[in-house]
Amino acid sequence: MGRRERSSDRRRSWRLRYRAWRVAAARRRRDPALRRVRVPAPLIGYRVASGRGASEQPNAGPAGEAELSARFWGSLLVTAVGAGLFGIVMTAVLVTVQHLAYGYATGTFTEAVVGVSDARRVLAMAVAALVGGVGWYLLRRVTPGQHADADNAVWTGTRLDWPRSLGTSVLSEVVIGLGASLGREAAPKLMGAVSGELAAQWGGLSAAQRRLLVACGAGAGLSVVYNVPIAGALFTAEVLLGSPSLLVVLPALVCSGLATLVGWLWFPAQPVYSGVPDYPLGPQLVVFAILVGPMLGAVAVVFVRLIGTASFHRARGRWVLVAPWGALGVLALCGLWLPQLFGNGKGIASDAFLGQSGVLVLLALAVLKPLVTALCLGSGMSGGLLTPTLSIGAALGGALGLVFSAVWPGAPAGAYALIGAAALLGAAMQAPLTGLVIVVELIGGGLALSVPMVIATATATLLARRIDGYSIYSVRLPAHEESSV
């Protein structure tokens, strides 16, 4: 075949393709189901030569009702700034109370608790019981019917009320600053969600846009206080919205990143657990992860059910005035022996990550920390569970790792604690990716241990899901008829 014939065949082929494209375009114009739906419309309005759409990639599909409009992005920026500022304010309340209660200006909270007398620890618990009991009793009487649960707001569409949310957040940080065994992220997470709620109202956004904005604000609040912007975005997508869609991940990343940047006005731009070495990978760590993953999955089920029972049977009405005295009294007695139980558990995790605790201490903390945490929740207090869960996993992983080292030595104890923390957190959250990334961002490293952490987290989450499936968030949802209590 000559050059002229080949050139003629190519032109004919291109004409046929162009004609097919025109026919397909005409069909799309006639049939709305075949049109490319993008909001806002892409700058390039025609498809590639094959006629296939970019929206056929599952995570890049149409926005649906949650249109990412200019008004939505403006509201998202307001939400991010609000989450960052609320994160600063809530943590400032927590730190101020800690310093006043335990009389220290430098060092860590755990060091301060260890350094004071037994009488001062008991006094701090008594003040927490008084302030928390009276505060929550009055708050719930003054704001009846109002909602202050970020998870419930995203999952059921209920609206958050800022007076109840603000009061709950401040009281939560005060009692945790005094030593209650709860996580400090609940208040910034809630107020970040409230920022999204208010921004959606001011922006006149749709219900779907409001839901996305509230979820982004909640994830951003978490990212601010722990300096974990990627994990905060993953929390929004994996836990709150259950979707890795580009149209979820993109606004979640922007919100968490900007909120974390705002938080740097007060928070140090460094990992929460700084100084944790980059532990090397060894074969014993991989074998340990295979063995311990199912065990931690079973532990996660027990812990989550314990939290669910405490949440459902939590003190109500006038019992809120009395119950904190019992819960914090037990914590005070246990704290005479193990002062690491005071607070959210950061000191427990830090010591475990650095390999500074023995087997018996770690085992005792792994048993007592979930019990005192459940007691605090059951007494009617509000608070987070992220760091308590992380610390339980770190303590249990560290203890089991030290026992395992007696059989197969060579790996540092801190590496076992990191594996345990990631596995229990991922399984208890029913969010393995979020659990893994939180641990990596919290310590600013650990990538060498990614394979054993992934193995342990995946098997723990799989087993926990197979046995039960609740998470530390879903198990705390109130009954529908009492969602405003």
C-alpha positions as CSV (number, residue, x, y, z in Angstrom):
1,M,0.0,0.0,0.0
2,G,1.4,3.4,-1.0
3,R,1.8,6.4,1.2
4,R,-1.2,8.2,-0.4
5,E,-3.4,5.2,0.4
6,R,-2.3,5.0,4.0
7,S,-2.9,8.7,4.5
8,S,-6.3,8.3,3.0
9,D,-7.1,5.5,5.4
10,R,-6.0,7.5,8.4
11,R,-8.2,10.4,7.4
12,R,-11.1,8.1,6.9
13,S,-10.5,6.5,10.4
14,W,-10.5,10.0,12.0
15,R,-13.7,10.9,10.2
16,L,-15.4,7.8,11.5
17,R,-14.2,8.5,15.0
18,Y,-15.4,12.1,14.8
19,R,-18.8,11.0,13.4
20,A,-19.1,8.4,16.3
21,W,-18.3,11.1,18.8
22,R,-20.9,13.4,17.3
23,V,-23.5,10.7,17.4
24,A,-22.7,9.9,21.0
25,A,-22.8,13.6,21.9
26,A,-26.2,13.9,20.3
27,R,-27.4,10.9,22.3
28,R,-26.2,12.5,25.5
29,R,-28.1,15.7,24.7
30,R,-31.3,13.7,24.1
31,D,-30.8,11.4,27.1
32,P,-30.1,13.2,30.5
33,A,-28.9,10.0,32.0
34,L,-25.9,10.0,29.6
35,R,-24.9,13.6,30.2
36,R,-21.8,14.5,32.1
37,V,-23.0,16.0,35.3
38,R,-20.4,18.2,37.0
39,V,-21.0,21.0,39.4
40,P,-19.4,23.4,38.8
41,A,-18.9,22.5,35.1
42,P,-15.3,21.7,34.0
43,L,-13.5,24.3,32.0
44,I,-13.1,21.7,29.2
45,G,-16.6,20.8,28.3
46,Y,-16.1,18.0,25.8
47,R,-15.1,14.5,26.4
48,V,-11.9,12.8,25.3
49,A,-12.1,10.9,21.9
50,S,-13.3,7.7,23.4
51,G,-16.4,9.5,24.8
52,R,-15.9,8.1,28.3
53,G,-16.4,10.5,31.2
54,A,-13.9,11.5,33.9
55,S,-16.7,10.9,36.4
56,E,-16.5,7.1,35.7
57,Q,-13.6,7.0,38.2
58,P,-15.6,6.1,41.3
59,N,-14.1,8.6,43.7
60,A,-14.5,11.5,41.3
61,G,-18.2,11.2,40.6
62,P,-20.8,14.0,40.6
63,A,-21.1,16.1,43.7
64,G,-24.8,15.3,44.0
65,E,-26.6,17.5,46.5
66,A,-23.5,18.7,48.3
67,E,-22.5,21.1,45.6
68,L,-19.0,22.5,46.1
69,S,-20.0,26.0,45.1
70,A,-18.2,29.2,45.7
71,R,-20.5,29.9,48.7
72,F,-19.6,26.4,50.1
73,W,-15.9,27.1,49.8
74,G,-16.3,30.5,51.5
75,S,-18.2,28.8,54.4
76,L,-15.5,26.1,54.6
77,L,-12.8,28.8,55.1
78,V,-14.9,30.3,57.9
79,T,-15.3,26.8,59.4
80,A,-11.6,26.1,59.3
81,V,-10.7,29.4,61.0
82,G,-13.4,28.8,63.6
83,A,-12.1,25.3,64.3
84,G,-8.6,26.5,64.6
85,L,-9.5,29.3,67.0
86,F,-11.8,27.1,69.1
87,G,-9.0,24.5,69.3
88,I,-6.7,27.1,70.8
89,V,-9.3,28.4,73.2
90,M,-10.4,25.0,74.5
91,T,-6.8,23.8,74.9
92,A,-5.9,27.1,76.7
93,V,-8.7,26.3,79.2
94,L,-7.4,22.8,79.7
95,V,-3.8,23.8,80.2
96,T,-4.7,26.7,82.6
97,V,-6.7,24.4,84.8
98,Q,-3.9,21.8,84.8
99,H,-1.3,24.3,85.9
100,L,-3.5,25.8,88.6
101,A,-4.6,22.4,89.9
102,Y,-1.1,20.8,90.1
103,G,1.0,23.9,90.5
104,Y,3.5,23.6,87.7
105,A,4.8,25.8,84.9
106,T,7.1,23.5,83.0
107,G,7.3,19.8,82.2
108,T,4.5,17.4,81.4
109,F,1.1,16.9,83.1
110,T,2.0,13.3,84.2
111,E,5.3,14.6,85.8
112,A,3.3,17.2,87.7
113,V,0.7,14.7,88.9
114,V,3.5,12.4,90.1
115,G,5.2,15.3,91.8
116,V,2.4,16.5,94.0
117,S,1.1,15.0,97.3
118,D,-1.7,12.4,97.5
119,A,-3.8,15.0,99.3
120,R,-3.6,17.4,96.3
121,R,-4.6,14.7,93.8
122,V,-7.6,13.8,95.9
123,L,-8.5,17.5,96.2
124,A,-8.3,17.9,92.5
125,M,-10.7,15.0,92.0
126,A,-13.1,16.5,94.5
127,V,-13.1,19.9,92.7
128,A,-13.6,18.1,89.4
129,A,-16.6,16.2,90.8
130,L,-18.1,19.3,92.2
131,V,-17.6,21.5,89.1
132,G,-18.5,18.7,86.7
133,G,-21.6,17.5,88.6
134,V,-23.1,20.9,89.3
135,G,-22.0,22.3,85.9
136,W,-23.6,19.6,83.8
137,Y,-26.7,19.4,85.9
138,L,-27.3,23.2,85.5
139,L,-26.4,23.2,81.8
140,R,-28.8,20.4,80.9
141,R,-31.6,22.1,82.9
142,V,-30.9,25.5,81.2
143,T,-30.6,24.0,77.6
144,P,-33.3,21.3,77.4
145,G,-33.8,19.8,74.0
146,Q,-30.6,21.2,72.6
147,H,-28.1,19.0,70.8
148,A,-24.3,18.8,71.4
149,D,-23.1,15.6,69.7
150,A,-21.1,16.1,66.5
151,D,-21.2,12.4,65.4
152,N,-25.0,12.3,65.9
153,A,-25.4,15.6,64.0
154,V,-23.5,14.2,60.9
155,W,-25.1,10.7,61.0
156,T,-28.7,11.7,61.7
157,G,-29.0,15.3,60.4
158,T,-29.8,16.8,63.8
159,R,-28.6,20.4,64.2
160,L,-26.1,21.4,66.8
161,D,-27.0,24.2,69.3
162,W,-24.0,26.4,70.2
163,P,-25.0,27.3,73.8
164,R,-25.2,23.6,74.9
165,S,-22.1,22.7,72.8
166,L,-20.0,25.6,74.2
167,G,-21.0,24.8,77.8
168,T,-20.3,21.1,77.3
169,S,-16.9,21.8,75.8
170,V,-15.7,24.2,78.5
171,L,-16.9,21.8,81.3
172,S,-15.2,18.9,79.5
173,E,-11.8,20.7,79.3
174,V,-12.1,21.8,83.0
175,V,-12.7,18.3,84.4
176,I,-10.1,16.7,82.1
177,G,-7.6,19.4,83.2
178,L,-8.3,18.5,86.8
179,G,-7.5,14.8,85.9
180,A,-10.7,13.1,84.7
181,S,-9.8,10.1,82.5
182,L,-11.2,11.4,79.2
183,G,-9.8,12.7,75.9
184,R,-9.3,16.4,75.3
185,E,-10.2,16.3,71.6
186,A,-14.0,16.1,72.2
187,A,-14.4,19.8,72.9
188,P,-12.4,21.1,69.9
189,K,-14.1,18.5,67.7
190,L,-17.5,19.6,68.8
191,M,-16.8,23.3,68.5
192,G,-15.3,22.7,65.0
193,A,-18.6,21.0,64.1
194,V,-20.5,24.0,65.6
195,S,-18.3,26.3,63.4
196,G,-19.5,24.4,60.4
197,E,-23.1,24.5,61.6
198,L,-23.1,28.3,62.0
199,A,-21.2,28.8,58.7
200,A,-23.8,26.7,56.9
201,Q,-26.6,28.8,58.4
202,W,-25.0,32.1,57.5
203,G,-24.2,30.9,54.0
204,G,-27.6,29.6,53.4
205,L,-26.3,26.1,52.4
206,S,-28.4,23.1,51.6
207,A,-28.8,20.2,54.1
208,A,-26.2,18.1,52.2
209,Q,-23.7,20.9,52.2
210,R,-24.3,21.6,55.9
211,R,-23.7,17.9,56.7
212,L,-20.4,18.0,54.8
213,L,-19.4,21.2,56.4
214,V,-20.1,20.0,60.0
215,A,-18.1,16.8,59.3
216,C,-15.2,18.8,58.0
217,G,-15.3,21.1,61.0
218,A,-15.3,18.2,63.4
219,G,-12.3,16.6,61.7
220,A,-10.5,19.9,61.7
221,G,-11.1,20.4,65.4
222,L,-9.4,17.0,66.0
223,S,-6.5,17.9,63.7
224,V,-5.8,21.2,65.5
225,V,-5.2,19.9,69.0
226,Y,-3.1,16.9,67.9
227,N,-1.4,18.6,64.9
228,V,-2.6,15.8,62.6
229,P,-4.1,17.5,59.5
230,I,-4.0,14.4,57.3
231,A,-5.6,12.2,60.0
232,G,-8.2,14.9,60.6
233,A,-9.2,14.8,57.0
234,L,-9.3,11.0,57.0
235,F,-11.4,11.1,60.1
236,T,-13.9,13.2,58.3
237,A,-14.0,10.9,55.3
238,E,-13.6,7.5,56.9
239,V,-15.4,7.8,60.2
240,L,-17.9,10.6,59.8
241,L,-18.9,10.4,56.2
242,G,-17.8,6.9,55.3
243,S,-16.6,8.0,51.8
244,P,-13.2,8.4,50.3
245,S,-14.7,10.4,47.4
246,L,-12.6,13.2,46.0
247,L,-15.5,15.6,46.7
248,V,-15.3,14.7,50.4
249,V,-11.6,14.3,50.8
250,L,-10.7,17.6,49.1
251,P,-12.8,19.9,51.3
252,A,-11.8,17.8,54.4
253,L,-8.1,18.3,53.6
254,V,-8.5,22.0,53.0
255,C,-10.4,22.5,56.3
256,S,-8.1,20.4,58.4
257,G,-4.9,21.9,56.9
258,L,-6.1,25.5,57.3
259,A,-7.4,24.9,60.8
260,T,-4.0,23.3,61.8
261,L,-2.3,26.3,60.3
262,V,-4.4,28.6,62.4
263,G,-3.7,26.4,65.4
264,W,0.1,27.1,65.0
265,L,-0.6,30.6,66.3
266,W,-0.6,28.9,69.7
267,F,0.4,25.2,69.3
268,P,4.0,24.2,68.5
269,A,4.4,23.0,64.9
270,Q,5.8,19.6,66.0
271,P,4.5,16.1,66.8
272,V,2.6,15.6,70.0
273,Y,4.9,12.7,71.0
274,S,8.2,14.3,70.0
275,G,11.4,12.4,70.7
276,V,10.1,8.9,69.7
277,P,13.0,7.2,67.9
278,D,12.6,5.8,64.3
279,Y,12.6,2.2,65.4
280,P,14.1,-0.2,62.8
281,L,12.1,-3.0,61.3
282,G,12.9,-6.5,62.5
283,P,11.3,-9.9,61.6
284,Q,10.2,-10.4,65.2
285,L,8.0,-7.3,64.9
286,V,6.2,-8.8,61.8
287,V,5.6,-12.1,63.7
288,F,4.4,-10.2,66.7
289,A,2.0,-8.2,64.6
290,I,0.5,-11.3,63.1
291,L,0.0,-12.8,66.6
292,V,-1.2,-9.8,68.5
293,G,-3.6,-8.3,65.9
294,P,-6.5,-10.7,66.6
295,M,-5.9,-10.4,70.4
296,L,-6.2,-6.6,70.1
297,G,-9.3,-6.9,68.0
298,A,-11.0,-8.9,70.7
299,V,-9.8,-6.4,73.3
300,A,-11.3,-3.6,71.2
301,V,-14.7,-5.3,71.2
302,V,-14.7,-5.6,75.0
303,F,-13.6,-2.0,75.4
304,V,-16.2,-0.6,72.9
305,R,-19.0,-2.6,74.6
306,L,-17.8,-1.3,78.0
307,I,-18.0,2.2,76.7
308,G,-21.5,1.5,75.2
309,T,-22.8,0.2,78.5
310,A,-21.4,3.1,80.4
311,S,-22.8,5.6,77.9
312,F,-26.3,4.1,77.9
313,H,-26.5,3.8,81.7
314,R,-24.9,7.2,82.3
315,A,-26.2,9.3,85.2
316,R,-29.1,11.6,84.4
317,G,-31.1,14.2,86.2
318,R,-30.0,14.8,89.8
319,W,-27.8,11.7,89.7
320,V,-25.3,13.9,87.8
321,L,-24.7,15.8,91.0
322,V,-23.6,12.6,92.8
323,A,-22.2,10.1,90.3
324,P,-19.0,12.1,89.5
325,W,-18.0,11.8,93.2
326,G,-18.0,8.0,92.9
327,A,-16.2,7.8,89.6
328,L,-13.5,10.3,90.4
329,G,-13.2,8.9,93.9
330,V,-12.3,5.5,92.3
331,L,-9.9,7.3,90.0
332,A,-8.3,9.1,93.0
333,L,-7.8,5.9,94.9
334,C,-6.2,4.2,91.8
335,G,-4.2,7.3,91.2
336,L,-2.5,7.0,94.6
337,W,-0.7,3.9,93.1
338,L,-0.7,4.8,89.4
339,P,-0.9,8.6,88.9
340,Q,-0.5,8.0,85.2
341,L,-4.3,7.2,85.2
342,F,-5.0,10.9,85.7
343,G,-5.9,12.8,82.5
344,N,-6.4,11.6,79.0
345,G,-3.5,9.0,79.0
346,K,-0.9,10.9,77.1
347,G,1.7,10.1,79.7
348,I,0.9,6.4,79.5
349,A,1.4,6.4,75.7
350,S,4.5,8.5,75.8
351,D,6.3,6.3,78.3
352,A,5.2,3.2,76.4
353,F,6.5,4.6,73.1
354,L,9.8,5.4,74.7
355,G,10.1,2.0,76.3
356,Q,10.2,3.5,79.8
357,S,7.6,1.3,81.6
358,G,7.8,-2.3,83.0
359,V,5.5,-5.2,82.2
360,L,3.5,-5.1,85.4
361,V,2.9,-1.3,85.3
362,L,1.9,-1.5,81.6
363,L,-0.5,-4.4,82.3
364,A,-2.1,-2.6,85.3
365,L,-2.6,0.5,83.2
366,A,-4.1,-1.5,80.3
367,V,-6.6,-3.0,82.7
368,L,-7.4,0.1,84.8
369,K,-7.5,2.8,82.2
370,P,-10.6,1.5,80.4
371,L,-12.4,1.0,83.7
372,V,-11.8,4.5,85.0
373,T,-12.6,6.0,81.6
374,A,-15.9,4.1,81.5
375,L,-16.7,5.3,85.0
376,C,-16.1,8.9,84.0
377,L,-18.4,8.6,81.0
378,G,-21.0,6.7,83.1
379,S,-21.1,9.5,85.7
380,G,-22.4,11.9,83.1
381,M,-19.2,13.6,82.1
382,S,-18.5,14.5,78.4
383,G,-15.1,13.9,76.8
384,G,-13.2,12.2,74.1
385,L,-11.9,8.6,73.8
386,L,-9.1,8.9,71.2
387,T,-6.1,9.3,73.5
388,P,-7.5,6.9,76.2
389,T,-7.9,4.3,73.5
390,L,-4.4,5.1,72.1
391,S,-2.9,4.8,75.6
392,I,-4.6,1.5,76.3
393,G,-3.3,0.0,73.0
394,A,0.2,1.4,73.7
395,A,0.3,-0.1,77.2
396,L,-1.1,-3.5,76.1
397,G,1.2,-3.6,73.1
398,G,4.2,-2.7,75.1
399,A,3.5,-5.3,77.8
400,L,2.9,-8.1,75.3
401,G,6.0,-7.0,73.4
402,L,8.2,-7.3,76.5
403,V,6.8,-10.8,77.1
404,F,7.4,-11.6,73.5
405,S,11.0,-10.3,73.7
406,A,11.8,-12.9,76.4
407,V,11.2,-15.5,73.7
408,W,12.6,-13.6,70.7
409,P,14.8,-10.6,71.8
410,G,16.2,-7.9,69.6
411,A,13.3,-5.4,69.1
412,P,12.8,-2.3,71.2
413,A,9.9,-2.2,73.6
414,G,8.6,1.1,72.1
415,A,8.1,-0.5,68.7
416,Y,5.7,-3.0,70.2
417,A,3.8,-0.2,71.8
418,L,3.4,1.7,68.5
419,I,2.0,-1.5,66.9
420,G,-0.4,-2.0,69.7
421,A,-1.6,1.6,69.7
422,A,-2.3,1.7,66.0
423,A,-4.1,-1.7,66.1
424,L,-6.4,-1.0,69.0
425,L,-7.2,2.5,67.9
426,G,-8.0,1.4,64.3
427,A,-10.2,-1.5,65.5
428,A,-11.9,0.6,68.2
429,M,-12.6,3.4,65.7
430,Q,-13.5,0.9,63.0
431,A,-11.3,3.1,60.8
432,P,-8.0,1.4,60.2
433,L,-6.6,4.1,57.8
434,T,-7.4,6.9,60.3
435,G,-5.9,4.9,63.2
436,L,-2.6,4.3,61.3
437,V,-2.2,7.8,60.1
438,I,-3.0,9.3,63.6
439,V,-0.2,7.3,65.1
440,V,2.3,8.2,62.4
441,E,1.5,11.9,62.6
442,L,1.4,11.9,66.4
443,I,5.0,10.7,66.6
444,G,6.2,12.3,63.4
445,G,7.7,9.0,62.1
446,G,7.3,5.3,62.4
447,L,7.2,4.6,58.7
448,A,9.8,1.8,59.1
449,L,7.2,-0.1,61.1
450,S,4.4,0.5,58.6
451,V,4.2,-3.2,57.5
452,P,3.7,-4.7,61.1
453,M,1.4,-1.8,62.0
454,V,-0.7,-2.4,58.9
455,I,-0.9,-6.1,59.6
456,A,-1.9,-5.7,63.2
457,T,-4.4,-2.9,62.5
458,A,-6.0,-4.7,59.6
459,T,-6.4,-8.0,61.5
460,A,-7.6,-6.3,64.7
461,T,-10.2,-4.3,62.8
462,L,-11.3,-7.2,60.7
463,L,-11.9,-9.4,63.8
464,A,-13.6,-6.6,65.7
465,R,-15.9,-6.0,62.8
466,R,-16.6,-9.7,62.4
467,I,-17.5,-10.1,66.1
468,D,-19.4,-6.9,66.7
469,G,-18.8,-3.9,64.5
470,Y,-19.5,-1.0,66.8
471,S,-17.0,1.8,67.2
472,I,-16.2,4.1,70.1
473,Y,-18.3,6.6,68.3
474,S,-21.3,4.6,67.1
475,V,-21.7,2.8,70.4
476,R,-22.2,6.1,72.3
477,L,-25.1,7.3,70.2
478,P,-28.1,8.0,72.4
479,A,-31.5,6.4,72.0
480,H,-33.6,8.4,69.6
481,E,-36.1,9.5,72.3
482,E,-33.3,10.8,74.6
483,S,-31.0,12.3,72.0
484,S,-31.5,15.7,73.6
485,V,-30.9,14.7,77.2
